[in-house]
Amino acid sequence: MNGIALREPEPSDAAQITKIDAEGLATGHASFRDTPCDWAAFKAGYLTGRALSRVAVHDETVVAWAAVSPTSTRAVYAGVGEVSVYVGTDWRGRGAGRALLSGVIDASESAGYWTLVAQIFPENMGSLALHQALGFEQVGIRRALGRMGYGPMADRWRDVVMLERRSDVVGREIADW
């Protein structure tokens, strides 16, 4: 699709991952974080333990990245991960996010995740639509969860939409949902 390939991130992708992260943060609707992740932060958060990640590449350039990180170190939550998706400004609305999130969902199921959660600002309509198109359901809204410390939404208390996706492949024996 659009010449996009998915693969695991490599250290040589660091500058592009940081750039994409910075573009997302600049919108004020990507994260409470105020600093783009460098390679050390990316590696610590998304390349260790049970975490997994993928990048979308077009013509040898990383145009988007996505990752799943465990929500807890407790064994009972071993199959529950939080997903993050960041798409470069020039690639929004062009299918990179959909291809990437779909690929991360498949990789997460292969890794034994039965539930993925996402926390998205309600103003991030594109991300909400993408997640819902790929089977995430809204389970609630955390009102005034945190106060934004930077950017166009600085000093505002922000709501966060909670979404989850249950695997049709992993964990079916767990419960009748």
Backbone torsions as a table, in degrees:
resi	resn	phi	psi	omega
1	MET	NA	119.9	-179.9
2	ASN	52.3	24.9	179.7
3	GLY	70.5	24.9	-178.0
4	ILE	-93.5	132.2	173.8
5	ALA	-117.9	146.3	177.1
6	LEU	-107.4	141.3	176.2
7	ARG	-158.7	171.7	175.6
8	GLU	-73.8	146.3	179.1
9	PRO	-68.7	151.4	178.2
10	GLU	-125.7	157.8	179.0
11	PRO	-53.3	-31.9	180.0
12	SER	-68.6	-10.6	177.8
13	ASP	-87.1	-4.5	-170.4
14	ALA	-52.6	-50.3	-176.4
15	ALA	-63.0	-38.9	-179.8
16	GLN	-70.9	-38.8	176.9
17	ILE	-62.5	-45.0	179.5
18	THR	-62.5	-41.7	179.2
19	LYS	-61.3	-47.3	179.8
20	ILE	-62.9	-42.3	177.9
21	ASP	-60.6	-44.6	179.5
22	ALA	-62.6	-39.3	178.1
23	GLU	-62.8	-40.1	177.1
24	GLY	-65.3	-46.2	-179.6
25	LEU	-62.3	-34.3	-178.3
26	ALA	-62.5	-24.7	179.4
27	THR	-71.5	-23.1	-174.3
28	GLY	79.6	2.9	-176.2
29	HIS	-124.3	20.3	-177.1
30	ALA	-106.4	-37.3	-171.9
31	SER	-166.3	158.7	170.2
32	PHE	-75.4	-19.2	178.2
33	ARG	-59.1	145.9	178.6
34	ASP	-111.5	-2.3	-177.8
35	THR	-126.2	127.4	176.9
36	PRO	-60.6	145.7	-179.0
37	CYS	-76.0	134.5	171.9
38	ASP	-90.5	-178.6	-176.2
39	TRP	-61.1	-40.0	-179.0
40	ALA	-61.9	-44.0	179.6
41	ALA	-68.2	-41.4	179.0
42	PHE	-61.2	-47.5	-179.3
43	LYS	-61.7	-45.2	-179.3
44	ALA	-64.2	-36.1	-176.8
45	GLY	-87.5	-30.2	-169.0
46	TYR	-129.9	2.5	-179.8
47	LEU	-127.3	16.5	-179.2
48	THR	-123.0	157.6	176.4
49	GLY	55.2	-129.9	-178.1
50	ARG	-88.9	0.6	178.6
51	ALA	-67.6	154.8	175.5
52	LEU	-145.9	156.9	-179.3
53	SER	-153.4	160.6	176.9
54	ARG	-143.1	153.8	171.0
55	VAL	-119.4	149.2	171.8
56	ALA	-99.8	128.2	-174.4
57	VAL	-121.5	135.4	173.5
58	HIS	-130.7	124.8	-178.6
59	ASP	48.8	46.5	177.3
60	GLU	66.9	13.5	177.5
61	THR	-115.0	130.7	176.0
62	VAL	-72.2	123.6	-178.1
63	VAL	-110.3	-11.5	179.5
64	ALA	-165.4	157.5	173.8
65	TRP	-141.9	153.3	177.3
66	ALA	-145.9	153.4	-178.6
67	ALA	-151.4	158.6	172.5
68	VAL	-125.0	128.5	176.4
69	SER	-124.8	143.9	179.3
70	PRO	-57.7	142.0	178.7
71	THR	-80.4	-17.0	-177.0
72	SER	-158.3	156.4	174.2
73	THR	-89.2	-7.2	179.2
74	ARG	-68.7	136.6	-175.7
75	ALA	-57.6	-34.9	-177.9
76	VAL	-62.4	-23.6	-179.8
77	TYR	-104.4	19.5	-175.0
78	ALA	-58.4	-24.9	-178.8
79	GLY	-103.2	16.0	-179.9
80	VAL	-114.7	123.1	-178.7
81	GLY	-130.5	152.6	175.5
82	GLU	-101.1	130.7	-177.0
83	VAL	-100.0	142.6	174.5
84	SER	-128.2	137.3	179.2
85	VAL	-134.9	127.1	177.6
86	TYR	-129.4	124.9	-178.5
87	VAL	-117.9	132.1	178.5
88	GLY	-58.5	148.0	-176.4
89	THR	-50.3	-45.3	-176.9
90	ASP	-71.3	-11.3	-175.9
91	TRP	-111.2	1.2	178.7
92	ARG	-67.2	135.0	179.3
93	GLY	78.4	11.1	-177.5
94	ARG	-114.2	9.6	175.1
95	GLY	97.3	-8.4	-179.1
96	ALA	-65.6	-43.1	-179.7
97	GLY	-63.8	-42.4	179.9
98	ARG	-64.0	-47.2	179.3
99	ALA	-60.7	-42.9	-177.1
100	LEU	-68.1	-48.5	-179.9
101	LEU	-63.2	-40.1	176.8
102	SER	-61.0	-42.9	178.3
103	GLY	-65.2	-37.8	178.7
104	VAL	-69.9	-36.4	175.8
105	ILE	-60.5	-48.4	178.9
106	ASP	-59.6	-45.0	179.9
107	ALA	-64.1	-37.5	-179.4
108	SER	-66.4	-38.2	178.4
109	GLU	-67.7	-39.2	176.0
110	SER	-62.8	-29.2	179.9
111	ALA	-87.7	0.0	175.5
112	GLY	94.9	11.1	176.9
113	TYR	-77.7	128.7	177.5
114	TRP	-103.2	-17.8	177.8
115	THR	-138.1	132.1	171.5
116	LEU	-113.8	138.1	176.3
117	VAL	-118.5	153.3	175.9
118	ALA	-138.3	141.7	176.5
119	GLN	-120.1	114.4	-170.6
120	ILE	-130.7	135.6	174.4
121	PHE	-63.5	138.8	-177.1
122	PRO	-61.7	-23.5	178.6
123	GLU	-73.4	-15.2	-178.1
124	ASN	-87.7	69.9	-173.8
125	MET	-61.3	-37.2	-179.9
126	GLY	-62.5	-44.3	179.6
127	SER	-67.1	-41.8	177.5
128	LEU	-59.7	-46.7	-179.6
129	ALA	-63.0	-42.3	179.0
130	LEU	-60.1	-51.0	-178.9
131	HIS	-61.2	-43.6	-179.6
132	GLN	-66.0	-35.1	177.5
133	ALA	-64.1	-24.9	-179.1
134	LEU	-105.1	24.3	169.5
135	GLY	96.6	3.6	175.7
136	PHE	-78.3	139.1	177.9
137	GLU	-117.7	142.3	177.4
138	GLN	-71.7	128.8	178.7
139	VAL	-111.5	-7.8	177.7
140	GLY	164.2	177.1	176.0
141	ILE	-128.1	126.6	175.2
142	ARG	-91.0	108.2	-174.4
143	ARG	-76.6	135.2	176.9
144	ALA	44.1	50.1	-175.9
145	LEU	-65.2	-38.2	-178.8
146	GLY	-154.7	159.6	179.5
147	ARG	-100.1	124.0	-177.1
148	MET	-68.0	134.1	-175.4
149	GLY	-104.8	3.3	-174.9
150	TYR	-155.1	170.2	167.6
151	GLY	67.1	-161.1	-174.1
152	PRO	-65.3	-16.7	179.7
153	MET	-109.0	16.0	-177.7
154	ALA	-54.2	139.2	177.7
155	ASP	70.9	7.2	176.7
156	ARG	-99.3	140.0	172.7
157	TRP	-76.9	133.6	-173.1
158	ARG	-114.8	136.0	169.6
159	ASP	-81.6	156.5	176.6
160	VAL	-134.6	127.2	177.3
161	VAL	-83.1	128.1	178.5
162	MET	-97.8	125.9	178.7
163	LEU	-124.2	153.3	172.7
164	GLU	-145.4	154.4	177.7
165	ARG	-132.5	123.7	175.7
166	ARG	-95.0	136.5	-179.9
167	SER	-70.1	142.5	171.5
168	ASP	-87.9	-6.2	-174.0
169	VAL	-109.3	-44.3	-174.0
170	VAL	-104.2	135.1	171.5
171	GLY	82.5	13.1	-178.9
172	ARG	-62.3	-25.8	-179.5
173	GLU	-77.3	-8.1	-173.8
174	ILE	-73.8	-46.0	-174.8
175	ALA	-158.3	163.1	175.8
176	ASP	-94.2	84.7	178.7
177	TRP	-106.7	NA	NA
